[in-house]
Amino acid sequence: MPKQERIKTKYPGVYYITKGDEKIFYVIYYRNGKKVEEKAGRQFADDMTAAKAAGIRAARSKGKELSNKARRERARATRQAQADKMTIARLWDEYKANKADSKAINTDAGRFEKYLLPSFGDKEPHEIIRLDADRLRLNLLKTLKPQTVKHVMGLLKRIVHYGAARQLCLNLNFEIEAVKVDNQKTEDLTPEQLKRLLEAIDKSQDIEAANIMRLALYTGMRRGEMFKLKWDDIDFQRGFISIKNPKGGVSQKIPLNEQARQVLEKHPKTSEYVFVRPDGKPFTDIRRRVNPIKEAAGIPADFRALHGLRHTYASMLASSGKVDLYTLQKLLTHKSPVMTQRYAHLRDEALKKASDLAGQIIEQATNANVIEIHNQ
């Protein structure tokens, strides 16, 4: 290819070549005793002129502006720094890959993508300040339940701690403020409400929904535990139900009482799972099918059909005064007695009634003796 003609301009050290109808300007200058020759820009694409090129030459020769080579090296270094930057988004990818077997990873992924990625995805942990975390927490509390916000902020903390523990990043230089959650809500039904609900369950034509509600009331099992329940988990001979991978993390067994046995023995067996959708797969949500039963019984809208029945089961046992809290903890498969403690006031009330009853019996016996002595 023939060498293109260099056309001088009136400015020293500035020339151009032509490519089609466009001029491409170059500059020549010396830096640290070395001759530098490089492109200044194109006439149309960069709106370059001979005068602008002369200005660029003067700035670069005096070190006020980087050469093309230096700018390329800086851009390359910047890109490399960005690639090496351990942002919250990159840390999340590492965390997620390590927690692939976690039962909660899909839920965490939804929280991360929806709430953490927009605010902190491109930031490194040391770039996040307390004000950033406070703003996110307060903004989320405007539209989300405190429990959800607690999970989101907890996820941020876990991601950063995971990276810091593996020396991938620096830790946060502040403690994330805890979100206060009142999770001591215990849903219960009055005897009249429970009677109406049982009647509505009996009238329902939806066998799956009716029986899963019955099992929740008779065993206190969690919704997710019933969704994952398989026929092989039920030992009809010994009278136990095995709960695999429960919320507490350790597989456990709970007694199969007579009422629950009757429900399960009569339930249709169409799959390895006990409760299944029409396609034969286990449920992941059943609200659309249990809510009509709840509504038919006139149960308040805020009563959660399955979780509420678990609370009802626990409340009935606690208020009977015949079941201690340790036994109740085991029946509910609570990992910690702290969760079971919410029912302590019901047991205390039952004990108080028993104590009052003892006082009344003694009082009656005393009065009877007084009358007998007086008659003598």
NUDOPA-580505 format. One record per atom (N, C-alpha, C): x negated, y negated, z. Coordinates in steps of 0.2 Angstrom, whole numbers, padded with zeros to 4 digits, always signed. Layout:
<fitors>
XYZ;...
</fitors>
This chain:
<fitors>
-0004+0006+0000;+0000+0000+0000;-0004-0006+0000;-0004-0011-0005;-0008-0017-0005;-0007-0021+0001;-0013-0024+0003;-0012-0029+0009;-0008-0035+0007;-0003-0037+0012;+0001-0042+0010;-0003-0049+0011;-0001-0054+0007;-0005-0060+0007;-0003-0064+0014;-0008-0067+0017;-0007-0071+0023;-0007-0078+0020;-0002-0081+0022;-0001-0088+0020;-0002-0093+0026;-0007-0097+0026;-0008-0102+0031;-0003-0107+0032;-0002-0109+0038;+0002-0115+0039;-0002-0121+0041;+0001-0127+0043;-0003-0133+0045;-0005-0132+0052;-0003-0127+0055;-0005-0126+0062;-0011-0121+0063;-0016-0123+0066;-0022-0118+0067;-0020-0112+0070;-0023-0106+0067;-0022-0100+0070;-0015-0097+0069;-0011-0100+0065;-0004-0098+0063;-0003-0096+0056;-0001-0090+0054;+0000-0089+0047;+0006-0084+0047;+0009-0083+0041;+0014-0079+0040;+0013-0074+0034;+0017-0069+0033;+0018-0065+0027;+0025-0065+0026;+0027-0063+0020;+0034-0063+0018;+0036-0056+0017;+0042-0055+0018;+0045-0048+0017;+0052-0050+0015;+0053-0049+0008;+0059-0051+0005;+0059-0059+0005;+0065-0061+0008;+0066-0068+0008;+0064-0071+0015;+0061-0067+0019;+0060-0069+0026;+0053-0069+0028;+0051-0074+0032;+0044-0075+0034;+0043-0072+0041;+0037-0069+0041;+0035-0066+0048;+0029-0069+0050;+0030-0073+0056;+0024-0077+0058;+0020-0073+0063;+0013-0074+0062;+0008-0071+0067;+0004-0077+0069;+0000-0075+0075;-0004-0080+0078;-0011-0077+0080;-0016-0081+0079;-0023-0078+0081;-0026-0083+0086;-0028-0079+0092;-0031-0083+0097;-0036-0079+0101;-0040-0082+0106;-0045-0078+0109;-0043-0078+0117;-0044-0072+0119;-0042-0071+0127;-0048-0067+0130;-0051-0070+0135;-0057-0067+0138;-0063-0065+0133;-0064-0070+0128;-0069-0069+0123;-0067-0064+0117;-0061-0061+0118;-0059-0056+0113;-0054-0059+0108;-0054-0058+0102;-0050-0060+0097;-0043-0056+0097;-0038-0060+0098;-0031-0057+0098;-0027-0059+0092;-0024-0054+0088;-0020-0056+0082;-0013-0052+0083;-0008-0056+0084;-0001-0052+0085;+0004-0056+0082;+0010-0052+0081;+0016-0055+0078;+0019-0060+0083;+0022-0066+0081;+0025-0071+0085;+0033-0070+0084;+0035-0068+0078;+0042-0067+0077;+0044-0068+0070;+0050-0066+0068;+0053-0067+0062;+0057-0073+0061;+0057-0075+0055;+0060-0082+0053;+0068-0081+0055;+0071-0076+0052;+0079-0076+0053;+0081-0072+0060;+0078-0066+0060;+0079-0062+0066;+0078-0065+0073;+0072-0069+0073;+0070-0072+0079;+0071-0080+0079;+0073-0082+0074;+0074-0090+0073;+0067-0093+0074;+0061-0090+0071;+0055-0092+0072;+0053-0097+0067;+0049-0102+0069;+0046-0107+0064;+0038-0107+0065;+0035-0110+0061;+0028-0111+0062;+0026-0115+0068;+0030-0120+0069;+0029-0124+0075;+0030-0120+0082;+0035-0116+0082;+0037-0112+0088;+0031-0107+0089;+0028-0104+0083;+0023-0099+0083;+0017-0103+0086;+0016-0109+0084;+0010-0113+0087;+0011-0114+0095;+0016-0115+0097;+0018-0116+0104;+0016-0109+0108;+0018-0104+0105;+0017-0097+0108;+0010-0096+0108;+0006-0098+0102;-0001-0096+0102;-0005-0100+0108;-0002-0107+0109;-0006-0111+0114;-0004-0108+0121;+0002-0106+0122;+0003-0103+0129;+0000-0096+0130;-0001-0092+0125;-0004-0086+0126;-0012-0087+0127;-0015-0091+0123;-0022-0092+0124;-0024-0095+0130;-0019-0099+0134;-0021-0102+0140;-0018-0097+0146;-0016-0091+0144;-0014-0087+0149;-0007-0088+0152;-0003-0093+0149;+0003-0095+0152;+0009-0090+0150;+0007-0086+0145;+0012-0081+0142;+0009-0075+0141;+0012-0069+0142;+0009-0063+0141;+0008-0061+0133;+0003-0057+0132;+0002-0055+0125;+0007-0050+0123;+0008-0048+0117;+0013-0043+0115;+0011-0036+0119;+0005-0035+0119;+0002-0029+0122;+0004-0028+0129;+0002-0034+0132;+0004-0035+0140;+0011-0034+0141;+0015-0037+0137;+0022-0037+0138;+0025-0030+0137;+0022-0026+0132;+0024-0019+0131;+0022-0015+0137;+0016-0016+0140;+0014-0012+0145;+0018-0014+0152;+0020-0020+0152;+0024-0022+0158;+0031-0019+0157;+0034-0019+0151;+0041-0016+0150;+0040-0008+0152;+0035-0005+0149;+0034+0002+0151;+0033+0004+0158;+0030-0001+0162;+0029+0000+0169;+0036-0001+0172;+0040-0006+0170;+0046-0007+0173;+0051-0001+0172;+0051+0002+0166;+0055+0008+0164;+0053+0014+0169;+0046+0014+0170;+0044+0020+0174;+0046+0019+0181;+0045+0013+0183;+0047+0011+0190;+0055+0013+0191;+0059+0011+0186;+0066+0013+0186;+0067+0020+0187;+0063+0024+0182;+0064+0031+0182;+0062+0034+0189;+0057+0031+0192;+0055+0034+0199;+0059+0032+0205;+0063+0027+0203;+0067+0024+0209;+0072+0029+0211;+0072+0030+0218;+0077+0035+0221;+0083+0031+0223;+0087+0030+0219;+0093+0026+0220;+0098+0031+0224;+0104+0028+0226;+0109+0032+0230;+0112+0037+0225;+0112+0035+0218;+0115+0040+0213;+0110+0046+0212;+0104+0045+0212;+0099+0050+0211;+0099+0055+0217;+0099+0051+0223;+0099+0055+0229;+0105+0060+0230;+0111+0057+0227;+0117+0061+0227;+0116+0067+0223;+0113+0066+0217;+0112+0072+0213;+0108+0077+0216;+0103+0075+0220;+0099+0080+0224;+0103+0083+0229;+0107+0079+0233;+0111+0082+0238;+0116+0087+0236;+0119+0085+0230;+0124+0089+0228;+0122+0096+0225;+0116+0096+0222;+0113+0102+0220;+0111+0107+0226;+0109+0104+0231;+0107+0107+0237;+0113+0110+0241;+0119+0107+0240;+0125+0109+0244;+0130+0112+0239;+0127+0115+0234;+0132+0118+0229;+0137+0123+0232;+0135+0126+0237;+0139+0132+0240;+0144+0129+0246;+0143+0122+0247;+0147+0119+0252;+0155+0119+0250;+0159+0121+0255;+0166+0121+0253;+0169+0114+0252;+0165+0109+0255;+0168+0102+0254;+0164+0098+0249;+0160+0101+0245;+0156+0097+0240;+0160+0094+0234;+0166+0097+0232;+0170+0094+0227;+0174+0088+0230;+0176+0089+0236;+0179+0083+0240;+0174+0077+0240;+0168+0079+0242;+0163+0074+0243;+0161+0070+0236;+0161+0074+0231;+0160+0072+0224;+0165+0066+0222;+0172+0068+0224;+0177+0063+0222;+0176+0057+0226;+0174+0057+0233;+0173+0051+0237;+0167+0047+0234;+0162+0051+0233;+0156+0047+0230;+0157+0043+0224;+0160+0047+0219;+0161+0043+0212;+0166+0038+0213;+0171+0038+0217;+0176+0033+0218;+0174+0027+0222;+0171+0029+0228;+0169+0023+0233;+0162+0021+0234;+0157+0026+0233;+0150+0024+0234;+0147+0022+0228;+0148+0026+0222;+0144+0025+0216;+0145+0017+0214;+0151+0014+0214;+0151+0007+0211;+0148+0002+0215;+0147+0003+0222;+0144-0001+0226;+0137+0000+0227;+0135+0006+0228;+0128+0008+0230;+0124+0012+0225;+0127+0014+0219;+0124+0019+0215;+0117+0017+0212;+0116+0011+0211;+0110+0009+0208;+0105+0006+0213;+0107+0006+0219;+0102+0004+0225;+0098+0009+0228;+0092+0007+0230;+0088+0012+0235;+0091+0011+0242;+0090+0016+0246;+0093+0015+0253;+0090+0008+0257;+0083+0007+0256;+0080+0001+0259;+0083-0005+0256;+0086-0005+0251;+0089-0011+0248;+0096-0013+0251;+0099-0008+0254;+0106-0009+0257;+0105-0012+0264;+0109-0017+0265;+0108-0021+0271;+0115-0019+0275;+0115-0021+0281;+0121-0020+0286;+0127-0023+0283;+0126-0029+0280;+0132-0033+0277;+0135-0029+0272;+0131-0026+0267;+0134-0022+0262;+0138-0016+0264;+0136-0013+0269;+0140-0007+0272;+0146-0009+0276;+0145-0015+0279;+0151-0018+0283;+0157-0020+0278;+0154-0023+0272;+0159-0025+0267;+0163-0019+0264;+0159-0014+0262;+0162-0008+0260;+0167-0005+0265;+0165-0004+0271;+0170-0002+0276;+0176-0006+0277;+0175-0012+0277;+0181-0017+0278;+0186-0017+0272;+0183-0017+0266;+0187-0016+0260;+0191-0010+0259;+0187-0004+0261;+0191+0002+0260;+0197+0003+0265;+0196+0000+0271;+0201+0000+0276;+0207-0004+0275;+0207-0008+0270;+0213-0012+0267;+0218-0007+0264;+0215-0002+0261;+0219+0002+0257;+0219+0010+0259;+0214+0012+0262;+0213+0019+0264;+0214+0020+0272;+0216+0026+0273;+0217+0028+0280;+0210+0028+0284;+0210+0026+0290;+0203+0026+0294;+0199+0033+0293;+0203+0039+0293;+0200+0045+0293;+0196+0046+0286;+0199+0043+0280;+0196+0044+0274;+0190+0039+0274;+0190+0033+0276;+0185+0028+0277;+0179+0031+0281;+0181+0035+0286;+0176+0038+0290;+0172+0043+0286;+0175+0047+0282;+0172+0052+0278;+0167+0049+0273;+0170+0043+0270;+0166+0040+0265;+0159+0037+0268;+0160+0034+0273;+0154+0031+0277;+0149+0037+0279;+0152+0042+0282;+0148+0048+0284;+0144+0051+0278;+0147+0051+0272;+0144+0054+0266;+0138+0050+0264;+0139+0043+0265;+0133+0039+0263;+0127+0040+0268;+0129+0041+0274;+0124+0042+0279;+0121+0049+0278;+0124+0054+0276;+0121+0061+0275;+0117+0061+0269;+0119+0057+0264;+0115+0057+0258;+0108+0054+0259;+0108+0048+0263;+0102+0045+0264;+0097+0049+0269;+0101+0052+0274;+0097+0056+0279;+0094+0062+0275;+0097+0065+0270;+0095+0070+0266;+0088+0068+0263;+0089+0063+0259;+0083+0060+0255;+0077+0058+0260;+0078+0055+0266;+0073+0053+0270;+0070+0059+0273;+0074+0064+0275;+0071+0070+0278;+0066+0074+0273;+0067+0073+0266;+0063+0076+0261;+0058+0071+0258;+0057+0066+0262;+0052+0060+0260;+0054+0058+0252;+0060+0058+0250;+0062+0055+0244;+0063+0048+0244;+0064+0045+0250;+0066+0038+0251;+0065+0036+0258;+0066+0030+0259;+0066+0027+0266;+0073+0027+0269;+0073+0028+0275;+0080+0028+0278;+0083+0021+0279;+0089+0021+0280;+0093+0014+0281;+0089+0011+0287;+0089+0005+0287;+0085+0001+0293;+0091-0001+0298;+0096+0002+0298;+0102+0000+0302;+0106+0006+0303;+0110+0006+0308;+0115+0011+0310;+0122+0009+0307;+0125+0014+0303;+0131+0012+0300;+0137+0012+0305;+0140+0007+0306;+0145+0006+0311;+0151+0012+0310;+0152+0015+0316;+0157+0020+0316;+0164+0018+0315;+0168+0022+0311;+0175+0020+0310;+0179+0023+0315;+0183+0019+0319;+0187+0022+0324;+0193+0025+0321;+0194+0031+0323;+0200+0035+0320;+0204+0038+0326;+0211+0037+0326;+0215+0040+0331;+0217+0047+0328;+0214+0052+0329;+0216+0059+0326;+0219+0063+0332;+0222+0060+0337;+0225+0064+0342;+0232+0065+0341;+0235+0064+0335;+0242+0064+0333;+0244+0072+0333;+0249+0073+0337;+0251+0080+0338;+0259+0080+0336;+0260+0083+0330;+0267+0083+0327;+0271+0088+0331;+0277+0087+0333;+0281+0092+0336;+0288+0091+0334;+0292+0096+0335;+0299+0096+0334;+0303+0098+0340;+0309+0094+0340;+0313+0095+0346;+0316+0102+0345;+0319+0105+0350;+0323+0112+0349;+0328+0111+0344;+0332+0106+0343;+0337+0105+0338;+0334+0105+0331;+0328+0101+0330;+0325+0101+0324;+0322+0107+0322;+0319+0111+0327;+0316+0117+0325;+0322+0122+0323;+0328+0122+0326;+0333+0126+0324;+0335+0125+0317;+0336+0118+0316;+0338+0116+0309;+0333+0119+0304;+0327+0118+0305;+0321+0120+0301;+0322+0127+0299;+0322+0131+0305;+0323+0139+0304;+0329+0141+0300;+0334+0137+0300;+0340+0139+0296;+0339+0137+0289;+0336+0131+0288;+0334+0129+0281;+0329+0134+0278;+0324+0137+0282;+0320+0142+0279;+0323+0148+0277;+0328+0150+0281;+0332+0156+0280;+0336+0156+0274;+0339+0150+0272;+0343+0148+0267;+0339+0147+0260;+0333+0146+0261;+0329+0144+0255;+0328+0151+0250;+0328+0150+0244;+0327+0155+0239;+0320+0155+0237;+0316+0151+0239;+0308+0151+0238;+0305+0155+0243;+0304+0161+0241;+0301+0166+0246;+0294+0164+0248;+0290+0161+0243;+0283+0160+0245;+0283+0154+0250;+0287+0149+0248;+0287+0143+0253;+0290+0144+0260;+0295+0148+0260;+0298+0150+0266;+0294+0154+0270;+0290+0159+0268;+0286+0163+0272;+0280+0160+0274;+0277+0156+0270;+0271+0152+0272;+0273+0148+0278;+0279+0145+0278;+0281+0141+0284;+0282+0145+0290;+0285+0151+0289;+0286+0155+0295;+0279+0157+0298;+0274+0159+0293;+0268+0161+0296;+0264+0156+0299;+0265+0149+0297;+0262+0144+0300;+0265+0143+0307;+0271+0144+0308;+0274+0143+0315;+0273+0149+0319;+0272+0155+0317;+0271+0161+0321;+0264+0162+0323;+0259+0159+0319;+0252+0161+0320;+0248+0154+0321;+0251+0148+0319;+0247+0142+0320;+0241+0142+0315;+0241+0146+0310;+0236+0146+0305;+0236+0139+0301;+0230+0137+0299;+0229+0131+0295;+0231+0132+0288;+0233+0127+0284;+0236+0128+0277;+0231+0131+0273;+0224+0129+0273;+0219+0132+0269;+0218+0139+0270;+0219+0141+0277;+0218+0148+0279;+0223+0152+0276;+0229+0150+0275;+0235+0154+0272;+0234+0154+0265;+0232+0149+0262;+0231+0149+0255;+0225+0154+0253;+0220+0155+0257;+0215+0160+0255;+0216+0167+0258;+0221+0168+0261;+0223+0174+0265;+0224+0180+0259;+0220+0185+0260;+0221+0191+0256;+0224+0197+0260;+0227+0201+0256;+0230+0207+0260;+0225+0211+0263;+0219+0211+0261;+0213+0215+0264;+0212+0212+0271;+0213+0205+0272;+0212+0202+0278;+0217+0204+0284;+0222+0207+0282;+0227+0209+0287;+0226+0216+0289;+0225+0217+0296;+0225+0224+0298;+0231+0225+0302;+0236+0228+0298;+0242+0230+0301;+0242+0235+0307;+0237+0240+0306;+0236+0245+0311;+0234+0243+0318;+0229+0238+0318;+0226+0236+0324;+0229+0229+0326;+0233+0226+0322;+0237+0220+0323;+0232+0214+0324;+0228+0213+0318;+0224+0207+0318;+0224+0204+0311;+0223+0197+0311;+0222+0194+0304;+0215+0191+0304;+0211+0193+0299;+0204+0190+0299;+0204+0183+0295;+0201+0178+0298;+0201+0172+0294;+0194+0171+0292;+0193+0171+0285;+0187+0170+0282;+0185+0163+0281;+0179+0161+0283;+0176+0155+0282;+0181+0149+0284;+0183+0149+0290;+0188+0144+0292;+0185+0137+0293;+0188+0132+0295;+0186+0126+0296;+0180+0125+0300;+0180+0129+0306;+0174+0129+0310;+0168+0132+0308;+0169+0136+0302;+0163+0139+0299;+0161+0146+0300;+0164+0149+0306;+0162+0156+0307;+0169+0160+0307;+0169+0165+0303;+0174+0170+0302;+0177+0172+0309;+0184+0173+0310;+0186+0175+0316;+0193+0179+0315;+0195+0182+0320;+0201+0186+0320;+0206+0183+0325;+0213+0183+0323;+0218+0181+0327;+0223+0187+0328;+0227+0187+0333;+0232+0192+0334;+0237+0192+0329;+0240+0197+0326;+0246+0198+0322;+0251+0200+0326;+0255+0194+0328;+0261+0196+0333;+0267+0199+0329;+0272+0201+0332;+0277+0205+0329;+0281+0201+0324;+0282+0195+0325;+0286+0190+0321;+0282+0189+0314;+0275+0188+0315;+0271+0187+0309;+0271+0194+0305;+0270+0199+0308;+0270+0206+0305;+0276+0207+0301;+0282+0205+0303;+0288+0206+0299;+0288+0202+0293;+0286+0196+0294;+0286+0191+0288;+0281+0194+0283;+0275+0197+0285;+0270+0199+0280;+0273+0206+0277;+0276+0210+0281;+0278+0217+0278;+0283+0216+0273;+0287+0211+0274;+0293+0210+0269;+0291+0206+0263;+0285+0202+0263;+0283+0198+0258;+0281+0202+0252;+0283+0200+0246;+0281+0203+0240;+0273+0203+0239;+0271+0209+0237;+0263+0210+0236;+0262+0210+0228;+0260+0204+0225;+0259+0204+0218;+0252+0202+0216;+0248+0201+0221;+0241+0199+0220;+0237+0201+0226;+0230+0200+0225;+0226+0202+0231;+0227+0196+0236;+0229+0190+0234;+0231+0185+0239;+0238+0186+0241;+0239+0184+0247;+0246+0185+0250;+0251+0180+0247;+0249+0173+0247;+0254+0168+0244;+0251+0166+0237;+0255+0166+0232;+0253+0165+0225;+0258+0161+0222;+0255+0157+0217;+0259+0153+0212;+0262+0158+0207;+0267+0156+0202;+0269+0160+0197;+0264+0163+0193;+0258+0160+0192;+0253+0163+0188;+0249+0168+0191;+0251+0169+0198;+0247+0174+0201;+0241+0172+0205;+0239+0165+0204;+0233+0162+0207;+0235+0160+0214;+0230+0159+0219;+0232+0156+0225;+0234+0149+0225;+0238+0147+0230;+0239+0140+0230;+0233+0135+0232;+0233+0129+0230;+0229+0124+0232;+0233+0118+0235;+0239+0118+0234;+0244+0113+0237;+0251+0116+0236;+0255+0115+0241;+0262+0118+0241;+0267+0113+0243;+0265+0107+0244;+0270+0102+0246;+0276+0101+0242;+0276+0102+0236;+0282+0101+0232;+0287+0107+0233;+0284+0112+0236;+0289+0118+0237;+0291+0118+0244;+0287+0116+0249;+0289+0116+0256;+0293+0110+0258;+0292+0104+0255;+0295+0098+0257;+0303+0098+0256;+0305+0102+0251;+0313+0102+0250;+0316+0106+0256;+0312+0111+0259;+0315+0114+0264;+0315+0110+0271;+0310+0106+0271;+0309+0101+0277;+0315+0096+0276;+0316+0093+0270;+0321+0088+0269;+0328+0091+0270;+0329+0097+0268;+0336+0100+0269;+0337+0101+0277;+0332+0101+0281;+0333+0102+0288;+0334+0095+0291;+0333+0090+0288;+0333+0083+0290;+0327+0082+0295;+0321+0085+0293;+0315+0083+0297;+0312+0077+0295;+0309+0073+0300;+0306+0066+0298;+0301+0067+0292;+0301+0062+0288;+0297+0062+0282;+0289+0062+0284;+0287+0059+0290;+0280+0060+0291;+0278+0066+0295;+0283+0071+0295;+0281+0077+0298;+0278+0082+0293;+0272+0083+0293;+0268+0087+0288;+0271+0095+0289;+0274+0097+0283;+0277+0104+0284;+0273+0109+0287;+0267+0110+0284;+0263+0116+0287;+0258+0114+0293;+0255+0108+0292;+0251+0106+0298;+0255+0104+0304;+0261+0102+0303;+0265+0100+0308;+0268+0106+0312;+0269+0112+0308;+0271+0118+0311;+0265+0121+0315;+0259+0120+0313;+0253+0122+0317;+0253+0119+0324;+0255+0112+0324;+0255+0108+0330;+0261+0111+0334;+0266+0112+0331;+0272+0115+0335;+0271+0121+0338;+0267+0126+0335;+0265+0132+0338;+0261+0131+0344;+0256+0126+0343;+0251+0125+0349;+0255+0122+0355;+0260+0117+0353;+0263+0113+0358;+0268+0118+0362;+0271+0123+0359;+0276+0127+0362;+0272+0132+0367;+0266+0134+0365;+0262+0138+0369;+0259+0134+0375;+0257+0128+0374;+0254+0124+0379;+0259+0122+0384;+0265+0120+0382;+0270+0118+0386;+0274+0124+0390;+0272+0130+0388;+0275+0135+0392;+0272+0136+0398;+0266+0134+0399;+0263+0134+0406;+0260+0141+0407;+0260+0146+0402;+0258+0153+0402;+0252+0154+0398;+0249+0149+0395;+0243+0150+0391;+0238+0145+0393;+0232+0147+0395;+0227+0142+0397;+0224+0139+0390;+0220+0133+0391;+0218+0130+0385;+0212+0134+0382;+0209+0138+0385;+0203+0142+0382;+0206+0147+0377;+0212+0150+0380;+0215+0155+0375;+0218+0151+0369;+0221+0145+0371;+0224+0142+0365;+0219+0140+0360;+0213+0138+0362;+0207+0136+0358;+0206+0142+0353;+0206+0148+0356;+0204+0154+0352;+0209+0156+0347;+0216+0155+0349;+0221+0156+0345;+0221+0151+0339;+0219+0145+0340;+0219+0140+0335;+0213+0140+0331;+0208+0144+0333;+0201+0144+0330;+0198+0137+0330;+0199+0133+0336;+0195+0127+0336;+0188+0129+0338;+0183+0125+0334;+0176+0126+0336;+0174+0123+0342;+0178+0118+0344;+0176+0114+0350;+0182+0113+0354;+0182+0114+0361;+0188+0113+0365;+0190+0106+0365;+0186+0101+0363;+0189+0094+0362;+0195+0094+0358;+0196+0097+0353;+0202+0097+0349;+0208+0100+0352;+0206+0105+0356;+0212+0108+0360;+0214+0104+0366;+0210+0100+0368;+0212+0095+0374;+0218+0091+0372;+0219+0090+0366;+0225+0085+0365;+0232+0088+0367;+0232+0095+0369;+0238+0098+0371;+0238+0099+0379;+0232+0096+0382;+0232+0097+0389;+0237+0094+0393;+0240+0088+0390;+0245+0085+0394;+0252+0089+0394;+0253+0093+0389;+0259+0098+0389;+0258+0103+0394;+0252+0106+0395;+0251+0111+0400;+0251+0108+0407;+0249+0102+0407;+0249+0099+0414;+0256+0098+0416;+0261+0096+0411;+0268+0095+0412;+0271+0101+0414;+0269+0107+0411;+0272+0113+0413;+0270+0115+0420;+0264+0114+0422;+0261+0115+0428;+0265+0111+0434;+0266+0105+0432;+0270+0100+0436;+0277+0103+0438;+0280+0105+0432;+0287+0108+0433;+0287+0114+0437;+0282+0118+0436;+0281+0125+0440;+0280+0123+0448;+0276+0118+0449;+0274+0116+0456;+0281+0113+0459;+0285+0109+0455;+0291+0106+0458;+0296+0112+0459;+0296+0117+0455;+0300+0123+0456;+0298+0126+0463;+0292+0127+0464;+0290+0130+0470;+0292+0126+0476;+0291+0119+0476;+0294+0115+0481;+0301+0116+0482;+0305+0116+0477;+0312+0117+0477;+0314+0124+0481;+0310+0129+0479;+0312+0136+0482;+0310+0136+0489;+0305+0133+0491;+0303+0132+0498;+0308+0128+0502;+0310+0123+0499;+0315+0118+0502;+0321+0122+0503;+0324+0126+0498;+0330+0129+0499;+0329+0135+0504;+0324+0138+0505;+0323+0143+0510;+0323+0140+0517;+0320+0134+0517;+0319+0130+0524;+0326+0128+0526;+0330+0126+0521;+0337+0123+0523;+0341+0129+0525;+0340+0135+0521;+0344+0141+0523;+0343+0143+0530;+0336+0143+0532;+0334+0145+0539;+0337+0140+0544;+0337+0134+0543;+0340+0129+0547;+0348+0130+0548;+0351+0131+0543;+0359+0133+0543;+0360+0139+0547;+0355+0144+0546;+0356+0150+0550;+0355+0149+0557;+0350+0146+0559;+0349+0144+0566;+0354+0140+0569;+0357+0135+0565;+0362+0131+0568;+0369+0135+0569;+0370+0140+0565;+0376+0144+0566;+0375+0149+0572;+0369+0150+0574;+0368+0155+0580;+0370+0151+0586;
</fitors>
